[in-house]
Amino acid sequence: MDDFSIDAHGNLWVLSKGRIKKYVNGELSTLYKLNAPITAIDNSVAEKTVPSENTSAEPQSVAQTGWVKNEDGSWSYKNLDGTNATGWINNNGNWYYLNNDGKMQTGWINDGTDWYYLNPSGEMKTGWHKDSNGKWYYLLESGKMAHDTVVNGYTIDSNGAWV
């Protein structure tokens, strides 16, 4: 045995003497005979019915998870099932907002109820924020823009700006 792996379903896969085998009903059954040498196997090998031991193994396409840069330069977050995440996600303690197409947003966004500011790397900002026009805004711990209130003695108007 050169290497082995256990997939998400608890199946044992073995690489031995140029063959990929799966432990089925107490026996190792050859599913693929390889035409090129490999030294390791991982759980990205797809299970499928193979009519002959002489079938060549095809390169596997592994679903990418986490942050993915799209062809248009935007960023998306791929779930474990390969779908795009949408809405609010927390990644490594930072909040991000992904639109209905799964693309990460930056700048001012409105989620239908409240305004939030996402910095150029997409992270939700909290505390004081000075926009490109020189206006100051206060973003609550939840990220929501404060409005019609007083924060630490500073009056915030209905548009969320410090007056």
N, C-alpha and C positions, 0 to 999 in steps of 0.2 A: 504494500500500500504506500503510495507516494504522498497522498494528502486526503483529507476528508472535510466535509462541511455538513452542517445541519440547517435545513431551510426553516422558514417561518412556520411551516406546518409540522415540524418535528421529524421530517424525513431525513434519513442519512444518505448522503451522496459521497462516493468514494472515487478517487482517481488512482488507478492501478494499471501499470504496464500499458499505457497508451489508451486506456478505456475509461469512460465515465460510467460508473455503475450506481444503482440505487438499491438500497436494502428494502425488499418487498417480501412479505410473508415469510420472514425468517431466512431469506436467501438474497445474495447479491446478484442482481440481474443487469447485464450489460445493456445500456441504452445507446451509447455512442462509442464508436471506434474512431480515434483521432488520426488525422492524416499528418499532423504536425506535433512535435513534442511540446508539452506544457508541464509545469512543475507544481502548479497549485490549482485549487478549485475553490470557488466560494458559492454562496447561496443564490447567486444571480443566474445559475443554470436553470433554464426553463424545463419543466416536466412536460413531455409530450410522447405520444405513442410513436414508436419507430418500428417499421415492419422488418428491418434487417439490421444485423449487427454491423454491416459494412457501410452504414450511412455516415457521411462526413458531418462533423459538428460545425454548425454555423456560428460566426461571431455573435455574441449576445449583446443586446441593447438593454442597458440597465437604466431604469427610471431614475432620473435625477431628482434629488430632494433638496430643500433649502433654497437659498437665493440663487437665481438664474438670471443672467443678463440676456435680454431678448435681442433679436436682430436689429430692432429700431433704437437700441441703446437704453431702453427702459429696463427696469428690474421687476421680477415677479418672484413670489415665494411658492415653491412646489411642495404640496402635501405628500405624505408617505405613499398615497395612492397615485401620485403623478399629476393630480389636478392642481390648478392654480388656487391659492388661498385668496379670499376676498374679505373686505371689511377690515376690522381691527385685528392685528396679531401682535403678540408679545414675543420677541425674539431676543434672548440673552438679556432680559430686563428692560429692553427698549420697546416702545410701542410704535407701530407702523400702520398706515392705512393703505389698503389696496383696493382699487376701484372694481367695478363689476367685471372688468376684463382681467383682473388679477394684477394690474400694473401698480407699482408703488407710487404714491403721490408725494409731492413736496409743496412747500408754500402753504398758503391759507386754504383750508378745506372746510366745507360745511357738510356734516353727516346727516342733514335733514332737520336737525334740531339745534345744534350748537356749532360754533366756530372753533377751529383748532389750528395751530401752526406747526408744520413739519419742516425741520431744517433741510438743507440741501441733500443730506444723506438719508432723508426720509424719517428720521427719528422725531417723535412728538416732543415738543418743547414745553417746559413749565417755567413759571416765574416771569420776570420782566423780559419783554422782547421789543426791540426797536426795529421798525420796518424800514424799507428803502426810502420812504418819504420823511423819515425822522420822527414819526409818531411812536409813542410808547404804549404798549398793551401789557396787561397782566393775564397770564395763563395759570389757572388754578392747578393744584396738584393732579387733578384728573385730566389736565390738558385743556379743559374748556376755557374759552376766553371769558374773562369776567366782564360784566357790564352793569351799569346802573347801581354802582356800589362804591364803597370807600375801602381801599387797601392800604394798610399801614399809614393812614392819614392822607393818602392820595385819592382824589376823586376820579372815578372812571365813568365816562358818559355812556349813553345808550348804544353807541357804536363800538364800545370797548376801549376807546382811547383815553389816555390820561389827559385831564384838562387842568 
